[in-house]
Amino acid sequence: MNSTCLWVLLLLCGLTSAEVGENAVETRSCFPDMCDLLREFGSMAEKLKVMETRLQDSETRLQDSETRLEISETRLQDSETRLEISETRLQNSEARLKIGETRLNDSEHQILDLKSKETTKVIFSAAIGRNGAVGPYNTDTTLVYRTVITNIGNAYNAATGIFTAPVPGVYYFTFFCHAGGRYALKLFLFKNGEKIVVSNDHSSYWDTADNGGNAVFLQLQQRDQVYVRMPANSHVWGGDYVTTFSGSLVTQM
């Protein structure tokens, strides 16, 4: 639009110059404002071109900035996504770590239990320890095996004749006896007041000596008691080598 106006003005100046011919000097002197106006228009046109160029540059730079901004936003979104994935993986790792620590603690407890079971040893053997007949008595009597041969774990009490289980587990017990034939021979193995097994032989005047015994596996809880009782009117022969009571821990439960 501005360029068109400029060309129109130039054309008008040319026409004016052609009409006056010889009087060009006078014509030029008659339109001084028009030349100034043309010069101003030319300067404005140059300025306009510069402004348009700068505007185009600004628009180009703005587009570049917008493109870079979009790229930055995309990279930011990617970073946020990767961060979320990393956080999720971290949470999963922490959960797995807790599970691993729990399993490790359980394993350590199991190892300690196994070590405790391995170190718990219970073995004993004892004999009546008096040379001669023991009984018969008028009442049932708990036999006291005073001669202690072995007492690993100190679970057998030589003062009472009672074995007390120190730990839960399966135990093996045996008892053997020697006696003359004049009186009946009968011994019961008890667990907490309950009869478990028995060894017996009838009295006989022509049988001068009798031997007997029995054995049993028992599952005991801690502080369960096991002992041997002799009923009334029964007897055994005492000594350091006969009539014994033994037991041991087979496996801890």
BELMO-V787474 format. One record per pair of residues at least 24 apart in sequence whose C-alpha atoms are under 10 Angstrom apart, sorted by the first residue. I is the first residue (numbers start at 0). J is the second residue. Records with the same first field share a line. If there is no record, write none. Layout:
I = J + J
//
This chain:
1 = 40 + 41 + 43 + 44 + 47
2 = 40 + 41 + 44
4 = 37 + 40
5 = 36 + 37 + 38 + 40 + 41 + 44
6 = 37
8 = 33 + 34 + 36 + 37 + 40
9 = 33 + 34 + 37
12 = 37
112 = 251
113 = 251
115 = 251
116 = 166 + 168 + 250 + 251 + 252
117 = 250 + 251
119 = 151 + 152 + 165 + 166 + 248 + 250 + 251
120 = 151 + 152 + 153 + 154 + 165 + 166 + 247 + 248 + 249 + 250 + 251
121 = 149 + 150 + 151 + 152 + 153 + 154 + 155 + 164 + 165 + 166 + 170 + 246 + 247 + 248 + 249 + 250
122 = 149 + 150 + 151 + 152 + 153 + 154 + 155 + 170 + 171 + 172 + 245 + 246 + 247 + 248 + 249
123 = 147 + 148 + 149 + 150 + 151 + 152 + 153 + 154 + 155 + 162 + 172 + 244 + 245 + 246 + 247 + 248
124 = 148 + 149 + 150 + 151 + 155 + 172 + 173 + 174 + 243 + 244 + 245 + 246 + 247
125 = 149 + 150 + 155 + 156 + 157 + 160 + 174 + 239 + 240 + 241 + 242 + 243 + 244 + 245 + 246
126 = 157 + 174 + 175 + 176 + 237 + 238 + 239 + 240 + 241 + 242 + 243 + 244 + 245
127 = 157 + 160 + 176 + 235 + 236 + 237 + 238 + 239 + 240 + 241 + 242 + 243 + 244
128 = 236 + 237 + 238 + 239 + 240 + 241 + 242 + 243
129 = 236 + 237 + 238 + 239 + 240 + 241
130 = 236 + 237 + 238 + 239 + 240 + 241
131 = 178 + 235 + 236 + 237 + 238
132 = 177 + 178 + 179 + 234 + 235 + 236 + 237 + 238
133 = 178 + 229 + 233 + 234 + 235 + 236 + 237 + 238
134 = 182 + 229 + 230 + 231 + 232 + 233 + 234 + 235 + 236 + 237
135 = 182 + 183 + 184 + 229 + 230 + 231 + 232 + 233 + 234 + 235
136 = 229 + 230 + 231 + 232 + 233 + 234
137 = 230 + 231 + 232 + 233
138 = 229 + 230 + 231 + 232 + 233
139 = 186 + 228 + 229 + 230 + 231 + 232 + 233
140 = 186 + 227 + 228 + 229 + 230 + 231 + 233
141 = 186 + 187 + 188 + 189 + 226 + 227 + 228 + 229 + 230
142 = 186 + 226 + 227 + 228 + 229 + 235 + 244
143 = 226 + 227 + 228 + 244
144 = 226 + 227 + 237 + 238 + 239 + 242 + 243 + 244 + 245
145 = 238 + 239 + 243
146 = 238 + 239 + 240 + 243
147 = 239 + 243 + 244 + 245
148 = 239 + 240 + 243 + 245
149 = 245 + 246
150 = 245 + 246 + 247
151 = 247
152 = 247 + 248
154 = 222 + 224 + 246 + 247
155 = 224 + 225 + 226 + 245 + 246
159 = 226
160 = 225 + 226 + 227 + 228 + 244
161 = 189 + 190 + 224 + 225 + 226 + 227
162 = 190 + 222 + 223 + 224 + 225 + 226 + 227 + 244 + 245 + 246
163 = 190 + 191 + 219 + 220 + 221 + 222 + 223 + 224 + 225 + 226
164 = 218 + 219 + 220 + 221 + 222 + 223 + 224 + 225 + 247 + 248
165 = 219 + 220 + 221 + 222 + 223 + 224 + 248
166 = 219 + 220 + 221 + 222 + 223 + 248 + 250 + 251 + 252
167 = 218 + 219 + 220 + 221 + 222 + 223 + 248 + 250 + 251 + 252
168 = 217 + 218 + 219 + 220 + 221 + 248 + 249 + 250 + 251 + 252
169 = 216 + 217 + 218 + 219 + 220 + 247 + 248 + 249 + 250 + 251 + 252
170 = 215 + 216 + 217 + 218 + 219 + 246 + 247 + 248 + 249 + 250 + 251
171 = 214 + 215 + 216 + 217 + 218 + 245 + 246 + 247 + 248 + 249 + 250
172 = 213 + 214 + 215 + 216 + 217 + 225 + 226 + 244 + 245 + 246 + 247 + 248
173 = 212 + 213 + 214 + 215 + 216 + 243 + 244 + 245 + 246 + 247
174 = 198 + 211 + 212 + 213 + 214 + 215 + 226 + 227 + 241 + 242 + 243 + 244 + 245 + 246
175 = 210 + 211 + 212 + 213 + 214 + 235 + 241 + 242 + 243 + 244 + 245
176 = 209 + 210 + 211 + 212 + 213 + 234 + 235 + 236 + 237 + 240 + 241 + 242 + 243 + 244
177 = 208 + 209 + 210 + 211 + 212 + 234 + 235 + 236 + 237 + 238 + 240 + 241 + 242 + 243
178 = 207 + 208 + 209 + 210 + 211 + 233 + 234 + 235 + 236 + 237 + 241 + 242
179 = 203 + 204 + 206 + 207 + 208 + 209 + 210 + 234 + 235 + 236
180 = 204 + 205 + 206 + 207 + 208 + 209 + 210 + 234 + 235
181 = 205 + 206 + 207 + 208 + 209 + 233 + 234
182 = 232 + 233 + 234 + 235
183 = 209 + 230 + 231 + 232 + 233 + 234 + 235
184 = 209 + 210 + 211 + 229 + 230 + 232 + 233 + 234 + 235 + 236
185 = 211 + 212 + 228 + 229 + 230 + 231 + 232 + 233 + 234 + 235
186 = 211 + 212 + 213 + 227 + 228 + 229 + 230 + 233 + 234 + 235
187 = 212 + 213 + 226 + 227 + 228 + 229 + 230
188 = 213 + 214 + 215 + 225 + 226 + 227 + 228 + 229 + 244
189 = 224 + 225 + 226 + 227 + 228
190 = 217 + 219 + 223 + 224 + 225 + 226 + 227
191 = 222 + 223 + 224 + 225 + 226
192 = 224 + 225 + 226 + 228
193 = 225
194 = 225 + 226 + 227 + 228
195 = 225
196 = 227
197 = 227 + 228 + 229
199 = 233
200 = 233
201 = 233
202 = 233
208 = 236
209 = 235 + 236
210 = 235 + 236 + 241 + 242
211 = 242
212 = 242 + 243 + 244
214 = 244 + 245 + 246
215 = 246
216 = 246 + 247 + 248 + 249
217 = 248 + 249
218 = 248 + 249 + 250 + 251 + 252
219 = 248 + 251 + 252
220 = 251 + 252
//
